[in-house]
Amino acid sequence: MKAIVQDRYGTEDVLKFDDIERPTVGDDDVLVQVRAAGVDQGVWHLMAGLPYPLRLAGFGVRRPKLRVRGRDVAGRVEAVGRNVTRLKPGDEVFGTSDGSFAEYALSRADRLAPKPAGLTFVQAAAVPTSACTALKGIRDAGRVKAGQNVLVIGAGGGVGTYAVQIAKAFGARVTGVCGTTKADLVRSIGADDVIDYTREDFADRAHGFDVVLDIAGLRSLAVLRRALTPRGTLVIAGGEGGGRWLDGTHRQIQALVLSPFVRQDLRPLASSERTEDLEFLTGLVESGKITPVVDRTYPLNEAPEAIRHLREGRARGKFVVTV
């Protein structure tokens, strides 16, 4: 089968479009015939092997243990292991897998759910990682309630476009922070207000926010706390730019250390993609409360370009690789 593979860590140049063997289905596995695969920042981190603790967490110290890149997947079940009873060949599914930039990918049943009937495979592939991260940030870590004022920093990206819509679905008043080129998009998905960070500092707003979800990963805790009410909640959903060892996670560590000593609730966010969360998101999709925002698609052999463009900040919503 065709796949995007790598044998060493590095830039997009280490990725190769190659022929490899189709994955072998184990007793607990689901083999998916891939139709589309989402592109997210996690794909870049696994490609680059950064930050370094990621390698020690089981992804391979000197080289990637999993050669095929890509996680988000949408497609049809090709085969299942003997212990899998919830899914069967022919089912249309979406979720995460071990290497979705390929014609076939292995996953587990607890990382997949039936594809929402109203979504194309491309739209469905744009959901799992980004929407689950947004859901965890808004519902679980942020505990957003109706009537609250919520600030989403990085509102025009993959996670941000879902965070805006999910917070609105929960009844919040949402302000999105983004660049000039994404302001119209953020308004179109339901934001009550948009702050163009090139023209205004969100922390200077006269009235603080009950919940701040920071996805962009650049501002200090001091700046983020200025945007909060005295007892508001800060959720740091990601981070970039903290060096090869921490790469932005330094702010999450700082939040854990500082939170017990201040009135504000400072929370790092660790996301996961489970069937129950995918099913919850399916409910929001089918009720019309959230819609995937797909900027553009790339054929499988151009997946490295998709990753490069994502890192350059070009995505308005999500990029998706088609197979």
Contacts in CASP RR format, 6 or more apart in sequence:
PFRMAT RR
TARGET T0000
AUTHOR 0000-0000-0000
METHOD contacts of the structure
MODEL  1
MKAIVQDRYGTEDVLKFDDIERPTVGDDDVLVQVRAAGVDQGVWHLMAGL
PYPLRLAGFGVRRPKLRVRGRDVAGRVEAVGRNVTRLKPGDEVFGTSDGS
FAEYALSRADRLAPKPAGLTFVQAAAVPTSACTALKGIRDAGRVKAGQNV
LVIGAGGGVGTYAVQIAKAFGARVTGVCGTTKADLVRSIGADDVIDYTRE
DFADRAHGFDVVLDIAGLRSLAVLRRALTPRGTLVIAGGEGGGRWLDGTH
RQIQALVLSPFVRQDLRPLASSERTEDLEFLTGLVESGKITPVVDRTYPL
NEAPEAIRHLREGRARGKFVVTV
1 19 0 8 1.000
1 20 0 8 1.000
1 21 0 8 1.000
1 22 0 8 1.000
1 102 0 8 1.000
1 103 0 8 1.000
1 104 0 8 1.000
2 17 0 8 1.000
2 18 0 8 1.000
2 19 0 8 1.000
2 102 0 8 1.000
2 103 0 8 1.000
2 300 0 8 1.000
2 301 0 8 1.000
3 17 0 8 1.000
3 18 0 8 1.000
3 19 0 8 1.000
3 20 0 8 1.000
3 68 0 8 1.000
3 99 0 8 1.000
3 101 0 8 1.000
3 102 0 8 1.000
3 103 0 8 1.000
3 300 0 8 1.000
4 15 0 8 1.000
4 16 0 8 1.000
4 17 0 8 1.000
4 18 0 8 1.000
4 68 0 8 1.000
4 69 0 8 1.000
4 70 0 8 1.000
4 101 0 8 1.000
4 102 0 8 1.000
4 300 0 8 1.000
4 301 0 8 1.000
4 303 0 8 1.000
4 304 0 8 1.000
5 15 0 8 1.000
5 16 0 8 1.000
5 18 0 8 1.000
5 20 0 8 1.000
5 67 0 8 1.000
5 68 0 8 1.000
5 69 0 8 1.000
6 14 0 8 1.000
6 15 0 8 1.000
6 16 0 8 1.000
6 47 0 8 1.000
6 64 0 8 1.000
6 67 0 8 1.000
6 69 0 8 1.000
7 14 0 8 1.000
7 63 0 8 1.000
7 64 0 8 1.000
7 67 0 8 1.000
8 14 0 8 1.000
8 63 0 8 1.000
8 64 0 8 1.000
9 47 0 8 1.000
9 48 0 8 1.000
9 49 0 8 1.000
9 50 0 8 1.000
9 55 0 8 1.000
9 63 0 8 1.000
9 64 0 8 1.000
10 47 0 8 1.000
10 48 0 8 1.000
10 49 0 8 1.000
11 47 0 8 1.000
11 48 0 8 1.000
12 47 0 8 1.000
12 304 0 8 1.000
12 305 0 8 1.000
12 307 0 8 1.000
12 308 0 8 1.000
13 304 0 8 1.000
14 47 0 8 1.000
15 47 0 8 1.000
15 69 0 8 1.000
15 303 0 8 1.000
15 304 0 8 1.000
15 307 0 8 1.000
17 300 0 8 1.000
17 301 0 8 1.000
17 303 0 8 1.000
20 67 0 8 1.000
20 68 0 8 1.000
20 102 0 8 1.000
22 31 0 8 1.000
22 103 0 8 1.000
22 104 0 8 1.000
23 29 0 8 1.000
23 31 0 8 1.000
23 98 0 8 1.000
23 104 0 8 1.000
23 105 0 8 1.000
23 106 0 8 1.000
25 31 0 8 1.000
25 79 0 8 1.000
25 80 0 8 1.000
25 81 0 8 1.000
25 106 0 8 1.000
26 81 0 8 1.000
27 81 0 8 1.000
27 82 0 8 1.000
27 83 0 8 1.000
28 81 0 8 1.000
28 83 0 8 1.000
28 84 0 8 1.000
28 108 0 8 1.000
28 109 0 8 1.000
29 80 0 8 1.000
29 81 0 8 1.000
29 84 0 8 1.000
29 106 0 8 1.000
29 107 0 8 1.000
29 108 0 8 1.000
30 77 0 8 1.000
30 79 0 8 1.000
30 80 0 8 1.000
30 81 0 8 1.000
30 84 0 8 1.000
30 87 0 8 1.000
30 93 0 8 1.000
30 106 0 8 1.000
30 107 0 8 1.000
30 108 0 8 1.000
30 109 0 8 1.000
30 112 0 8 1.000
31 77 0 8 1.000
31 78 0 8 1.000
31 79 0 8 1.000
31 80 0 8 1.000
31 104 0 8 1.000
31 105 0 8 1.000
31 106 0 8 1.000
32 73 0 8 1.000
32 75 0 8 1.000
32 76 0 8 1.000
32 77 0 8 1.000
32 78 0 8 1.000
32 93 0 8 1.000
32 97 0 8 1.000
32 100 0 8 1.000
32 104 0 8 1.000
32 105 0 8 1.000
32 106 0 8 1.000
32 107 0 8 1.000
32 112 0 8 1.000
33 75 0 8 1.000
33 76 0 8 1.000
33 77 0 8 1.000
33 78 0 8 1.000
33 103 0 8 1.000
33 104 0 8 1.000
34 73 0 8 1.000
34 74 0 8 1.000
34 75 0 8 1.000
34 97 0 8 1.000
34 100 0 8 1.000
34 102 0 8 1.000
34 103 0 8 1.000
34 104 0 8 1.000
34 105 0 8 1.000
34 323 0 8 1.000
35 74 0 8 1.000
35 75 0 8 1.000
35 76 0 8 1.000
35 121 0 8 1.000
35 122 0 8 1.000
35 125 0 8 1.000
35 322 0 8 1.000
35 323 0 8 1.000
36 73 0 8 1.000
36 74 0 8 1.000
36 75 0 8 1.000
36 120 0 8 1.000
36 121 0 8 1.000
36 122 0 8 1.000
36 124 0 8 1.000
36 125 0 8 1.000
36 297 0 8 1.000
36 320 0 8 1.000
36 321 0 8 1.000
36 322 0 8 1.000
36 323 0 8 1.000
37 70 0 8 1.000
37 71 0 8 1.000
37 72 0 8 1.000
37 73 0 8 1.000
37 74 0 8 1.000
37 100 0 8 1.000
37 101 0 8 1.000
37 105 0 8 1.000
37 125 0 8 1.000
37 303 0 8 1.000
37 320 0 8 1.000
37 321 0 8 1.000
37 323 0 8 1.000
38 70 0 8 1.000
38 71 0 8 1.000
38 72 0 8 1.000
38 73 0 8 1.000
38 100 0 8 1.000
38 125 0 8 1.000
38 126 0 8 1.000
38 128 0 8 1.000
38 129 0 8 1.000
38 318 0 8 1.000
38 319 0 8 1.000
38 320 0 8 1.000
38 321 0 8 1.000
39 70 0 8 1.000
39 72 0 8 1.000
39 298 0 8 1.000
39 303 0 8 1.000
39 306 0 8 1.000
39 307 0 8 1.000
39 310 0 8 1.000
39 315 0 8 1.000
39 318 0 8 1.000
39 319 0 8 1.000
39 320 0 8 1.000
39 321 0 8 1.000
40 71 0 8 1.000
40 72 0 8 1.000
40 129 0 8 1.000
40 130 0 8 1.000
40 158 0 8 1.000
40 310 0 8 1.000
40 318 0 8 1.000
41 240 0 8 1.000
41 310 0 8 1.000
41 311 0 8 1.000
42 71 0 8 1.000
42 129 0 8 1.000
43 69 0 8 1.000
43 70 0 8 1.000
43 71 0 8 1.000
43 307 0 8 1.000
44 307 0 8 1.000
44 310 0 8 1.000
44 311 0 8 1.000
45 51 0 8 1.000
45 54 0 8 1.000
45 247 0 8 1.000
46 54 0 8 1.000
46 59 0 8 1.000
46 64 0 8 1.000
46 66 0 8 1.000
46 69 0 8 1.000
46 70 0 8 1.000
47 64 0 8 1.000
47 69 0 8 1.000
47 307 0 8 1.000
49 55 0 8 1.000
49 59 0 8 1.000
49 64 0 8 1.000
50 243 0 8 1.000
50 244 0 8 1.000
50 247 0 8 1.000
51 242 0 8 1.000
51 243 0 8 1.000
51 244 0 8 1.000
51 245 0 8 1.000
51 246 0 8 1.000
51 247 0 8 1.000
51 248 0 8 1.000
51 249 0 8 1.000
52 244 0 8 1.000
52 245 0 8 1.000
53 245 0 8 1.000
55 61 0 8 1.000
55 62 0 8 1.000
58 65 0 8 1.000
59 65 0 8 1.000
59 66 0 8 1.000
66 98 0 8 1.000
66 99 0 8 1.000
68 98 0 8 1.000
68 99 0 8 1.000
68 100 0 8 1.000
68 101 0 8 1.000
68 102 0 8 1.000
68 105 0 8 1.000
69 99 0 8 1.000
69 101 0 8 1.000
69 303 0 8 1.000
69 307 0 8 1.000
70 97 0 8 1.000
70 99 0 8 1.000
70 100 0 8 1.000
70 101 0 8 1.000
70 303 0 8 1.000
71 96 0 8 1.000
71 97 0 8 1.000
71 99 0 8 1.000
71 100 0 8 1.000
71 128 0 8 1.000
71 129 0 8 1.000
72 94 0 8 1.000
72 95 0 8 1.000
72 96 0 8 1.000
72 100 0 8 1.000
72 125 0 8 1.000
72 126 0 8 1.000
72 127 0 8 1.000
72 128 0 8 1.000
72 129 0 8 1.000
72 130 0 8 1.000
73 93 0 8 1.000
73 94 0 8 1.000
73 95 0 8 1.000
73 96 0 8 1.000
73 97 0 8 1.000
73 99 0 8 1.000
73 100 0 8 1.000
73 105 0 8 1.000
73 107 0 8 1.000
73 125 0 8 1.000
73 128 0 8 1.000
74 92 0 8 1.000
74 93 0 8 1.000
74 94 0 8 1.000
74 95 0 8 1.000
74 115 0 8 1.000
74 121 0 8 1.000
74 122 0 8 1.000
74 124 0 8 1.000
74 125 0 8 1.000
75 92 0 8 1.000
75 93 0 8 1.000
75 94 0 8 1.000
75 115 0 8 1.000
75 121 0 8 1.000
75 124 0 8 1.000
76 89 0 8 1.000
76 90 0 8 1.000
76 91 0 8 1.000
76 92 0 8 1.000
76 93 0 8 1.000
77 87 0 8 1.000
77 88 0 8 1.000
77 89 0 8 1.000
77 90 0 8 1.000
77 91 0 8 1.000
77 92 0 8 1.000
77 93 0 8 1.000
78 89 0 8 1.000
78 90 0 8 1.000
78 104 0 8 1.000
79 89 0 8 1.000
80 87 0 8 1.000
80 88 0 8 1.000
80 89 0 8 1.000
80 109 0 8 1.000
84 109 0 8 1.000
86 109 0 8 1.000
87 93 0 8 1.000
87 109 0 8 1.000
87 112 0 8 1.000
91 114 0 8 1.000
92 114 0 8 1.000
92 115 0 8 1.000
92 121 0 8 1.000
93 112 0 8 1.000
93 113 0 8 1.000
93 114 0 8 1.000
93 115 0 8 1.000
94 112 0 8 1.000
94 113 0 8 1.000
94 115 0 8 1.000
94 116 0 8 1.000
94 119 0 8 1.000
94 121 0 8 1.000
94 124 0 8 1.000
94 125 0 8 1.000
94 127 0 8 1.000
94 128 0 8 1.000
94 278 0 8 1.000
95 107 0 8 1.000
95 111 0 8 1.000
95 112 0 8 1.000
95 113 0 8 1.000
95 127 0 8 1.000
95 128 0 8 1.000
95 273 0 8 1.000
95 278 0 8 1.000
96 107 0 8 1.000
96 111 0 8 1.000
96 112 0 8 1.000
96 128 0 8 1.000
96 129 0 8 1.000
96 273 0 8 1.000
97 105 0 8 1.000
97 106 0 8 1.000
97 107 0 8 1.000
97 111 0 8 1.000
97 112 0 8 1.000
98 105 0 8 1.000
98 106 0 8 1.000
98 107 0 8 1.000
99 105 0 8 1.000
99 106 0 8 1.000
100 125 0 8 1.000
100 321 0 8 1.000
101 300 0 8 1.000
101 303 0 8 1.000
101 321 0 8 1.000
102 300 0 8 1.000
102 323 0 8 1.000
103 300 0 8 1.000
103 323 0 8 1.000
109 275 0 8 1.000
110 274 0 8 1.000
110 275 0 8 1.000
111 273 0 8 1.000
111 274 0 8 1.000
111 275 0 8 1.000
112 275 0 8 1.000
112 278 0 8 1.000
113 275 0 8 1.000
113 278 0 8 1.000
113 279 0 8 1.000
113 282 0 8 1.000
114 282 0 8 1.000
115 121 0 8 1.000
115 124 0 8 1.000
116 124 0 8 1.000
116 282 0 8 1.000
116 283 0 8 1.000
116 285 0 8 1.000
116 286 0 8 1.000
117 286 0 8 1.000
118 285 0 8 1.000
118 286 0 8 1.000
119 127 0 8 1.000
119 285 0 8 1.000
119 292 0 8 1.000
122 294 0 8 1.000
122 297 0 8 1.000
122 320 0 8 1.000
122 322 0 8 1.000
123 292 0 8 1.000
123 294 0 8 1.000
124 292 0 8 1.000
125 320 0 8 1.000
125 321 0 8 1.000
126 158 0 8 1.000
126 292 0 8 1.000
126 293 0 8 1.000
126 294 0 8 1.000
126 317 0 8 1.000
126 318 0 8 1.000
126 320 0 8 1.000
127 162 0 8 1.000
127 278 0 8 1.000
127 281 0 8 1.000
127 285 0 8 1.000
127 292 0 8 1.000
128 273 0 8 1.000
128 278 0 8 1.000
129 271 0 8 1.000
129 273 0 8 1.000
130 158 0 8 1.000
130 159 0 8 1.000
130 160 0 8 1.000
130 161 0 8 1.000
130 162 0 8 1.000
130 318 0 8 1.000
131 162 0 8 1.000
131 166 0 8 1.000
131 281 0 8 1.000
131 290 0 8 1.000
131 292 0 8 1.000
132 271 0 8 1.000
132 272 0 8 1.000
132 273 0 8 1.000
132 274 0 8 1.000
132 277 0 8 1.000
132 278 0 8 1.000
132 281 0 8 1.000
133 159 0 8 1.000
133 162 0 8 1.000
133 237 0 8 1.000
133 269 0 8 1.000
133 271 0 8 1.000
134 159 0 8 1.000
134 160 0 8 1.000
134 162 0 8 1.000
134 163 0 8 1.000
134 166 0 8 1.000
134 213 0 8 1.000
134 237 0 8 1.000
135 162 0 8 1.000
135 166 0 8 1.000
135 277 0 8 1.000
135 280 0 8 1.000
135 281 0 8 1.000
136 269 0 8 1.000
136 270 0 8 1.000
136 271 0 8 1.000
136 272 0 8 1.000
136 277 0 8 1.000
137 163 0 8 1.000
137 213 0 8 1.000
137 235 0 8 1.000
137 237 0 8 1.000
137 269 0 8 1.000
137 271 0 8 1.000
138 144 0 8 1.000
138 150 0 8 1.000
138 163 0 8 1.000
138 166 0 8 1.000
138 167 0 8 1.000
138 170 0 8 1.000
138 211 0 8 1.000
138 213 0 8 1.000
139 166 0 8 1.000
139 170 0 8 1.000
141 233 0 8 1.000
141 235 0 8 1.000
141 267 0 8 1.000
141 269 0 8 1.000
142 211 0 8 1.000
142 213 0 8 1.000
142 233 0 8 1.000
142 235 0 8 1.000
142 267 0 8 1.000
143 211 0 8 1.000
143 233 0 8 1.000
144 150 0 8 1.000
144 167 0 8 1.000
144 170 0 8 1.000
144 171 0 8 1.000
144 172 0 8 1.000
144 210 0 8 1.000
144 211 0 8 1.000
145 170 0 8 1.000
145 171 0 8 1.000
145 172 0 8 1.000
146 170 0 8 1.000
146 171 0 8 1.000
146 172 0 8 1.000
147 171 0 8 1.000
147 172 0 8 1.000
147 173 0 8 1.000
148 171 0 8 1.000
148 172 0 8 1.000
148 173 0 8 1.000
148 210 0 8 1.000
148 211 0 8 1.000
149 172 0 8 1.000
149 173 0 8 1.000
149 175 0 8 1.000
149 207 0 8 1.000
149 208 0 8 1.000
149 209 0 8 1.000
149 210 0 8 1.000
149 211 0 8 1.000
150 167 0 8 1.000
150 172 0 8 1.000
150 173 0 8 1.000
150 174 0 8 1.000
150 175 0 8 1.000
150 209 0 8 1.000
150 210 0 8 1.000
150 211 0 8 1.000
150 212 0 8 1.000
150 213 0 8 1.000
151 174 0 8 1.000
151 175 0 8 1.000
151 176 0 8 1.000
151 177 0 8 1.000
151 202 0 8 1.000
151 209 0 8 1.000
151 211 0 8 1.000
151 212 0 8 1.000
151 213 0 8 1.000
151 227 0 8 1.000
152 160 0 8 1.000
152 163 0 8 1.000
152 164 0 8 1.000
152 167 0 8 1.000
152 174 0 8 1.000
152 175 0 8 1.000
152 176 0 8 1.000
152 177 0 8 1.000
152 191 0 8 1.000
152 213 0 8 1.000
152 215 0 8 1.000
153 176 0 8 1.000
153 177 0 8 1.000
153 202 0 8 1.000
153 212 0 8 1.000
153 213 0 8 1.000
153 214 0 8 1.000
153 215 0 8 1.000
153 216 0 8 1.000
153 217 0 8 1.000
153 219 0 8 1.000
154 160 0 8 1.000
154 176 0 8 1.000
154 177 0 8 1.000
154 178 0 8 1.000
154 214 0 8 1.000
154 215 0 8 1.000
154 216 0 8 1.000
155 161 0 8 1.000
155 163 0 8 1.000
155 164 0 8 1.000
155 176 0 8 1.000
155 177 0 8 1.000
155 178 0 8 1.000
155 182 0 8 1.000
155 186 0 8 1.000
155 191 0 8 1.000
155 194 0 8 1.000
155 215 0 8 1.000
156 164 0 8 1.000
156 176 0 8 1.000
156 178 0 8 1.000
156 179 0 8 1.000
156 182 0 8 1.000
156 185 0 8 1.000
156 186 0 8 1.000
156 316 0 8 1.000
156 317 0 8 1.000
157 178 0 8 1.000
157 182 0 8 1.000
157 215 0 8 1.000
157 293 0 8 1.000
157 315 0 8 1.000
157 316 0 8 1.000
157 317 0 8 1.000
157 318 0 8 1.000
158 293 0 8 1.000
158 315 0 8 1.000
158 317 0 8 1.000
158 318 0 8 1.000
159 215 0 8 1.000
159 237 0 8 1.000
160 213 0 8 1.000
160 215 0 8 1.000
160 317 0 8 1.000
161 185 0 8 1.000
161 186 0 8 1.000
161 189 0 8 1.000
161 293 0 8 1.000
161 317 0 8 1.000
161 318 0 8 1.000
162 290 0 8 1.000
163 213 0 8 1.000
163 215 0 8 1.000
163 237 0 8 1.000
164 174 0 8 1.000
164 176 0 8 1.000
164 186 0 8 1.000
164 189 0 8 1.000
164 190 0 8 1.000
164 191 0 8 1.000
165 189 0 8 1.000
165 190 0 8 1.000
165 284 0 8 1.000
165 289 0 8 1.000
165 290 0 8 1.000
165 291 0 8 1.000
166 284 0 8 1.000
166 289 0 8 1.000
166 290 0 8 1.000
167 174 0 8 1.000
167 211 0 8 1.000
167 213 0 8 1.000
168 174 0 8 1.000
168 190 0 8 1.000
168 191 0 8 1.000
168 289 0 8 1.000
169 284 0 8 1.000
169 289 0 8 1.000
169 290 0 8 1.000
172 211 0 8 1.000
173 192 0 8 1.000
174 190 0 8 1.000
174 191 0 8 1.000
174 192 0 8 1.000
174 193 0 8 1.000
175 191 0 8 1.000
175 192 0 8 1.000
175 193 0 8 1.000
175 194 0 8 1.000
175 195 0 8 1.000
175 202 0 8 1.000
175 209 0 8 1.000
176 186 0 8 1.000
176 191 0 8 1.000
176 193 0 8 1.000
176 194 0 8 1.000
176 195 0 8 1.000
177 194 0 8 1.000
177 195 0 8 1.000
177 197 0 8 1.000
177 202 0 8 1.000
177 216 0 8 1.000
178 185 0 8 1.000
178 186 0 8 1.000
178 194 0 8 1.000
178 195 0 8 1.000
178 196 0 8 1.000
178 197 0 8 1.000
179 196 0 8 1.000
179 197 0 8 1.000
179 198 0 8 1.000
180 196 0 8 1.000
180 198 0 8 1.000
180 199 0 8 1.000
181 316 0 8 1.000
182 316 0 8 1.000
183 194 0 8 1.000
183 196 0 8 1.000
185 293 0 8 1.000
185 316 0 8 1.000
185 317 0 8 1.000
186 194 0 8 1.000
187 194 0 8 1.000
189 291 0 8 1.000
189 293 0 8 1.000
195 202 0 8 1.000
195 205 0 8 1.000
202 227 0 8 1.000
203 223 0 8 1.000
203 224 0 8 1.000
203 226 0 8 1.000
203 227 0 8 1.000
205 227 0 8 1.000
208 227 0 8 1.000
208 228 0 8 1.000
208 229 0 8 1.000
209 227 0 8 1.000
209 228 0 8 1.000
209 229 0 8 1.000
209 232 0 8 1.000
210 228 0 8 1.000
210 229 0 8 1.000
210 232 0 8 1.000
210 233 0 8 1.000
211 232 0 8 1.000
211 233 0 8 1.000
211 234 0 8 1.000
211 235 0 8 1.000
212 224 0 8 1.000
212 227 0 8 1.000
212 228 0 8 1.000
212 232 0 8 1.000
212 233 0 8 1.000
212 234 0 8 1.000
212 235 0 8 1.000
213 235 0 8 1.000
213 237 0 8 1.000
214 224 0 8 1.000
214 234 0 8 1.000
214 235 0 8 1.000
214 236 0 8 1.000
214 237 0 8 1.000
214 238 0 8 1.000
215 237 0 8 1.000
215 238 0 8 1.000
216 239 0 8 1.000
216 240 0 8 1.000
217 236 0 8 1.000
217 238 0 8 1.000
217 239 0 8 1.000
217 240 0 8 1.000
217 241 0 8 1.000
217 248 0 8 1.000
217 251 0 8 1.000
218 239 0 8 1.000
218 240 0 8 1.000
218 241 0 8 1.000
220 251 0 8 1.000
221 234 0 8 1.000
221 251 0 8 1.000
221 254 0 8 1.000
221 255 0 8 1.000
221 258 0 8 1.000
221 266 0 8 1.000
224 234 0 8 1.000
224 236 0 8 1.000
225 234 0 8 1.000
225 262 0 8 1.000
225 264 0 8 1.000
225 266 0 8 1.000
228 234 0 8 1.000
228 264 0 8 1.000
230 263 0 8 1.000
230 264 0 8 1.000
231 263 0 8 1.000
231 264 0 8 1.000
231 265 0 8 1.000
232 264 0 8 1.000
232 265 0 8 1.000
233 264 0 8 1.000
233 265 0 8 1.000
233 266 0 8 1.000
233 267 0 8 1.000
234 255 0 8 1.000
234 264 0 8 1.000
234 265 0 8 1.000
234 266 0 8 1.000
234 267 0 8 1.000
235 267 0 8 1.000
235 268 0 8 1.000
235 269 0 8 1.000
236 251 0 8 1.000
236 252 0 8 1.000
236 255 0 8 1.000
236 266 0 8 1.000
236 267 0 8 1.000
236 268 0 8 1.000
236 269 0 8 1.000
237 269 0 8 1.000
237 271 0 8 1.000
238 248 0 8 1.000
238 249 0 8 1.000
238 252 0 8 1.000
238 269 0 8 1.000
239 247 0 8 1.000
239 248 0 8 1.000
239 249 0 8 1.000
239 251 0 8 1.000
239 252 0 8 1.000
240 247 0 8 1.000
240 248 0 8 1.000
241 247 0 8 1.000
241 248 0 8 1.000
242 248 0 8 1.000
242 249 0 8 1.000
242 250 0 8 1.000
246 253 0 8 1.000
249 268 0 8 1.000
252 268 0 8 1.000
252 269 0 8 1.000
253 268 0 8 1.000
255 266 0 8 1.000
255 267 0 8 1.000
255 268 0 8 1.000
256 266 0 8 1.000
256 268 0 8 1.000
258 266 0 8 1.000
259 265 0 8 1.000
259 266 0 8 1.000
259 267 0 8 1.000
281 290 0 8 1.000
283 289 0 8 1.000
284 290 0 8 1.000
285 291 0 8 1.000
285 292 0 8 1.000
292 318 0 8 1.000
293 316 0 8 1.000
293 317 0 8 1.000
293 318 0 8 1.000
294 317 0 8 1.000
294 318 0 8 1.000
294 319 0 8 1.000
294 320 0 8 1.000
295 314 0 8 1.000
295 315 0 8 1.000
295 316 0 8 1.000
295 317 0 8 1.000
295 318 0 8 1.000
295 319 0 8 1.000
296 319 0 8 1.000
296 320 0 8 1.000
297 319 0 8 1.000
297 320 0 8 1.000
297 321 0 8 1.000
297 322 0 8 1.000
298 305 0 8 1.000
298 306 0 8 1.000
298 319 0 8 1.000
298 320 0 8 1.000
298 321 0 8 1.000
298 322 0 8 1.000
299 321 0 8 1.000
299 322 0 8 1.000
300 321 0 8 1.000
300 322 0 8 1.000
300 323 0 8 1.000
302 321 0 8 1.000
303 321 0 8 1.000
306 319 0 8 1.000
306 321 0 8 1.000
309 315 0 8 1.000
309 319 0 8 1.000
310 319 0 8 1.000
END
